[in-house]
């Protein structure tokens, strides 16, 4: 294989590996607990997340196919780089099919509540409040910012609280 062909194969491999990993890692990096999330960043992250299963699978397949002609030849470091990139793009392809946001923002299914007298909230603490009939709940924003979703029963009604 001549050097021009090898350069094109290397470039194709590198582009496939970078795109494949980016479609997984960019949404995971943008959408994190306790971090600023701009409107544009969230739009980008959700768009990439929506297309990630297909794009990462195609990129992983391209990397595997391009590895076949690139593997023969000298250079342990080159082979180690190819193998590392294959592992990373394969990991991205698998993870793009999982809802890893549930791991970061897992819902609270069995909340425990304190009475107003027992609660030690700072006077400036923001809360979300729900009242149904005689039953009322207050959910501290500081806790909801991490979990984002809470399943609860207020009165006799099942509710979902989200932030």
LOFITOR-6311 format. One record per residue (C-alpha): residue number from 1; x, y, z. Coordinates in Angstrom, 2 decimals, decimal comma. Layout:
% LOFITOR-6311
NUM / X / Y / Z
...
//
This chain:
% LOFITOR-6311
1 / 0,00 / 0,00 / 0,00
2 / 1,44 / 3,39 / -0,94
3 / 1,81 / 6,21 / 1,59
4 / -0,99 / 8,31 / 0,05
5 / -3,51 / 5,49 / 0,49
6 / -2,32 / 4,88 / 4,05
7 / -2,78 / 8,59 / 4,85
8 / -6,37 / 8,52 / 3,56
9 / -7,10 / 5,38 / 5,57
10 / -5,56 / 6,92 / 8,70
11 / -7,57 / 10,11 / 8,18
12 / -10,79 / 8,13 / 7,71
13 / -10,06 / 6,07 / 10,80
14 / -9,26 / 9,17 / 12,89
15 / -12,39 / 11,04 / 11,73
16 / -14,61 / 8,01 / 12,41
17 / -13,10 / 7,52 / 15,86
18 / -13,42 / 11,19 / 16,83
19 / -16,99 / 11,56 / 15,53
20 / -18,07 / 8,27 / 17,11
21 / -16,73 / 9,16 / 20,53
22 / -17,91 / 12,79 / 20,31
23 / -21,54 / 11,74 / 19,78
24 / -21,39 / 9,96 / 23,14
25 / -19,08 / 12,18 / 25,19
26 / -20,38 / 15,65 / 24,23
27 / -23,94 / 15,06 / 25,57
28 / -22,54 / 13,33 / 28,66
29 / -20,24 / 16,31 / 29,29
30 / -22,88 / 19,02 / 28,70
31 / -25,69 / 17,42 / 30,71
32 / -24,17 / 17,00 / 34,17
33 / -25,56 / 17,64 / 37,63
34 / -24,76 / 20,99 / 39,23
35 / -23,27 / 22,51 / 36,07
36 / -24,47 / 25,45 / 34,03
37 / -26,40 / 24,24 / 31,01
38 / -27,11 / 26,85 / 28,37
39 / -30,07 / 26,60 / 26,03
40 / -27,82 / 26,16 / 22,99
41 / -25,70 / 23,59 / 24,76
42 / -28,75 / 21,54 / 25,73
43 / -30,13 / 21,72 / 22,19
44 / -26,78 / 20,48 / 20,84
45 / -26,53 / 17,74 / 23,47
46 / -30,05 / 16,45 / 22,89
47 / -29,62 / 16,51 / 19,12
48 / -26,38 / 14,53 / 19,35
49 / -27,97 / 12,19 / 21,89
50 / -30,89 / 11,52 / 19,56
51 / -28,64 / 10,55 / 16,64
52 / -25,88 / 8,89 / 18,72
53 / -27,04 / 5,25 / 18,44
54 / -26,86 / 5,26 / 14,64
55 / -23,82 / 7,53 / 14,25
56 / -21,70 / 5,71 / 16,84
57 / -22,55 / 2,31 / 15,31
58 / -21,60 / 3,49 / 11,81
59 / -18,38 / 5,07 / 13,10
60 / -17,44 / 1,94 / 15,06
61 / -18,04 / -0,22 / 11,99
62 / -15,94 / 2,15 / 9,85
63 / -13,11 / 1,98 / 12,39
64 / -13,19 / -1,81 / 12,41
65 / -13,19 / -1,96 / 8,62
66 / -10,37 / 0,58 / 8,30
67 / -8,30 / -1,25 / 10,91
68 / -8,01 / -4,31 / 8,65
69 / -5,76 / -2,65 / 6,03
70 / -4,01 / -0,43 / 8,63
71 / -3,04 / -3,20 / 11,07
72 / -0,30 / -4,96 / 9,05
73 / 3,08 / -3,36 / 9,14
74 / 5,63 / -2,20 / 11,68
75 / 4,95 / -0,22 / 14,80
76 / 3,67 / -1,43 / 18,15
77 / 2,66 / 2,10 / 19,15
78 / 0,55 / 2,48 / 16,01
79 / -1,20 / -0,82 / 16,73
80 / -1,69 / 0,19 / 20,36
81 / -3,23 / 3,49 / 19,17
82 / -5,54 / 1,68 / 16,76
83 / -6,60 / -0,74 / 19,49
84 / -7,20 / 2,06 / 22,02
85 / -9,30 / 4,00 / 19,51
86 / -11,29 / 0,85 / 18,68
87 / -12,02 / 0,27 / 22,37
88 / -13,08 / 3,90 / 22,86
89 / -15,36 / 4,06 / 19,80
90 / -16,85 / 0,64 / 20,67
91 / -17,49 / 1,81 / 24,24
92 / -19,20 / 4,91 / 22,83
93 / -21,38 / 2,81 / 20,52
94 / -22,54 / 0,66 / 23,43
95 / -23,07 / 3,54 / 25,85
96 / -25,03 / 5,56 / 23,26
97 / -27,75 / 2,91 / 23,51
98 / -28,07 / 3,20 / 27,30
99 / -29,86 / 5,83 / 29,30
100 / -26,83 / 6,93 / 31,30
101 / -28,68 / 10,08 / 32,40
102 / -30,74 / 7,85 / 34,72
103 / -27,46 / 7,00 / 36,46
104 / -26,68 / 10,68 / 36,96
105 / -30,22 / 11,86 / 37,70
106 / -31,86 / 8,87 / 39,31
107 / -35,40 / 9,45 / 40,57
108 / -36,19 / 9,23 / 44,26
109 / -38,93 / 6,63 / 44,67
110 / -39,34 / 6,64 / 48,45
111 / -38,82 / 10,17 / 49,76
112 / -38,59 / 10,72 / 53,48
113 / -39,98 / 13,92 / 54,91
114 / -39,39 / 15,95 / 58,02
115 / -41,85 / 18,20 / 59,74
116 / -41,32 / 21,92 / 59,39
117 / -39,94 / 22,05 / 62,93
118 / -37,43 / 19,27 / 62,20
119 / -36,23 / 20,65 / 58,88
120 / -32,99 / 22,58 / 59,10
121 / -33,24 / 24,62 / 55,92
122 / -31,56 / 27,97 / 55,59
123 / -34,04 / 30,83 / 55,45
124 / -32,92 / 31,60 / 51,90
125 / -33,31 / 28,00 / 50,69
126 / -35,64 / 27,83 / 47,69
127 / -38,27 / 25,10 / 47,68
128 / -40,94 / 23,81 / 45,34
129 / -44,25 / 23,44 / 47,15
130 / -47,28 / 21,29 / 46,44
131 / -50,59 / 21,36 / 48,31
132 / -53,47 / 19,01 / 47,62
133 / -56,29 / 19,37 / 50,09
134 / -54,88 / 19,38 / 53,62
135 / -51,59 / 17,69 / 52,62
136 / -48,61 / 19,86 / 51,66
137 / -45,01 / 19,15 / 50,73
138 / -41,93 / 21,30 / 50,17
139 / -39,06 / 20,00 / 48,05
140 / -35,70 / 21,81 / 48,44
141 / -34,31 / 22,94 / 45,10
142 / -30,81 / 21,94 / 46,24
143 / -31,94 / 18,31 / 46,44
144 / -34,08 / 18,42 / 43,31
145 / -31,21 / 19,87 / 41,27
146 / -29,37 / 16,59 / 41,68
147 / -32,20 / 14,09 / 41,30
148 / -34,43 / 16,12 / 38,93
149 / -37,32 / 13,68 / 39,43
150 / -39,17 / 12,63 / 42,55
151 / -42,17 / 10,31 / 42,76
152 / -44,45 / 11,10 / 45,70
153 / -47,99 / 10,83 / 47,00
154 / -49,63 / 14,02 / 48,24
155 / -53,01 / 13,45 / 49,80
156 / -54,16 / 10,40 / 47,92
157 / -52,74 / 11,47 / 44,54
158 / -49,55 / 10,10 / 43,00
159 / -47,45 / 12,96 / 41,63
160 / -44,14 / 13,45 / 39,90
161 / -42,06 / 16,42 / 40,93
162 / -39,39 / 17,56 / 38,53
163 / -36,91 / 20,39 / 38,29
//
